[in-house]
Amino acid sequence: MTEGILQEPSITLVSVLILFGSAQGIFLSLVLFTMRTGSRTAHRFLAALLLVFSCGLVDGFLSVTSYYLRYPSLIAVYWPLQFAYGPLVYLYVKSLTVPQWNMQRWKVSVHFLPIILYALYLVPFYLLDAEIKSQMWLVGHSRLRTYNTNGNPVLAIRPHAIACLCLSCAAPSQGPPDADQA
């Protein structure tokens, strides 16, 4: 990497708070994963949601402090995980509101297909040289917008997240089947 690109990271109070929030989220997700009381399925979905959120905070920390210039291979690693928010909220709500829910793994895994597709879409970016990634990041993300969901309406996260949240809101209204109807 050329010396002109390498900048010293700037750590501020806000960036330290972001990092502490991420550490707290990771710790809480570990606690939820290991809990043996309550709905274990719901705890696991909530733990995964907290873990994804914590990864987002780490992404924000790397961006705010300019650590991406030191570790350019981490640029865009978090972006596919943005597609996990909607399905995790939906599955968490469903596991809480439908007690007799028979979770079929293949149906659950379909919700996470956008993550895999978007990661495959980003493979050409991941394979770029570290110096090129640093230069692209330094130039105000001008070329990264073609890879980011904000610049590509077909892969935009917002409609996907809105659809999953609407399904989450609709799930409680369906409710579990009554025992009298069986």
N, C-alpha and C positions, 0 to 999 in steps of 0.2 A: 504494500500500500504506500502511496506517495506521502511525503511529509506534509504537503499542502492540504491534503484532505483530513488528516488526523487532527482532531481538535480535542482539547481536554474536556472531559465530561464535567458538567456543572451540576453539582448536587445542591439542591435547595431544601428548605423546610417542607415544601409541598411534595417534592420527590421522595423525601424520607417518609412522609406520612403515607404516600402511595405504597411504598415498599412494606411498611408496617401493616397496612391494610391487607396487602397480598399475603404476607406471612400469617396473619390472623385467619384469613380465609382458608389457607392451606391447612392450618392446624385444626380449624373447625371441621373441615371436610374429612380429615383423618378421624376425628372423634365420631362423626356421623357414620362413617364407614364401619367402625368397630362397635357401634351400639348394638346391644342385643335385645333391647326392649322396644316396644312399639312396632310400627310397620317398618320392617327392615328394607322392603322394596322402596318405600317412600324416602327413607333415610338415605338410601344409596343414590336415588335420583337427585335429592337435594344436595348431597355431598358432591356429586358430579357437577351440578350447577355452580356450587361455590368454587370448585376447582377451576372451572372454565372462567368464572368471573375473576378469580385470582390471577389466572394466566393473562387476562385482559389488563389487569393492573400492572403486571410485570411488563407487558408490552408498552403500556403508557409510561412506565418508569424509564424503559430503555429509550423511548422516543423523546421524552422531556429532558433527560439528562444527556442526550447525544451519545449514549453508549452503543447505539447502533453503528456508529462509525468505527468503534473498536471491534465489534462483533457483528459484521454485516451478514454473516450466515444466518442470524436470527431474524433478519428483516422478513416480514410476511409469514413467519411461522404460525403466528396466532390467527391470521385472517380466516382460515377455514373453520376454526373453532367458533367463530361468530355465529355459524349456522347451528350450533348446539343449543343456544339459549331457548329457542322456541320449542323444540322437541322435549328438552329436559323439563321445562315448566309444564308442558302438556302432560307428560308422563308422570311427573310428580303429583299434579292435581288429580289425575286419573287414579293413581295408586292410593290417594287419600280418600277419594269420594266413592270409589267402587271397591268395597272390601273383598268381594269374591272375584276380583279381576284375575282371569287366567292369562297371564302375560305370555304371549308367544314370541320367542326371540326373533323370529324372522320378521314379524310385523313391527316389532320395536326397532329392529335394525334398519328398516326402510326409512324411518324418520331421519336417520343419520346419513343417508345416501348423499345429500348435498355437500356434506363435509368432504367425503371422499372425492366427489366430482370436482369440487373447487380446488382441493389439493392437487388433483391431476392437472387441472387447468393451470396451476401455478408452477408446475414442474419446470417449464422453460425458464422461469424467473429464478427458481432455486438453483438451477445449473449455471447461472451466470457467475462470472468471476467476482470475487469479493470487492475488488477495486471498482468495478462497474456498478455494483450494488451501492457502494458507499457514495459514488458520484451521483447516482440517481436519487438517493435519499437526500443528499446534500442540496440538490438543485430543486428543492421544494416539492419533491414527489411528483414532478411533472410526468415522468413516464410511468411511475407506479400507479397512477390513476387508471391506466388501462388494465391493470391487474387487480386493483382494489374494487370492492363491490360498489363504491360510490360512483365510479366512472362507468360501470357496466350495468345498465338497468335490467338486463336479462338475469344477471346473477345477484341482483340486489337483495340484501338481507331483510329489508323492511317488509316487503309483502309476505315473505316466508314467516317472519316473526309475528306479524299481525294475524296471519291465518292460524298459526299454532296457538296464539293467545285467545283467539275467538273460539277455537275448539276447546281450549281449557275452560273457558267460561260456559260453554254449552254442556260440558261433561257433567257438572253438578246437577243441572236441570233434569238430566235423564235419570240419575239416581240408580240405586241397586234394585233389582227385581224384588217384588214383595214375596214373602214366603207363602202367602195365601194363594197366589196365582200358580204355584208349582203343583 
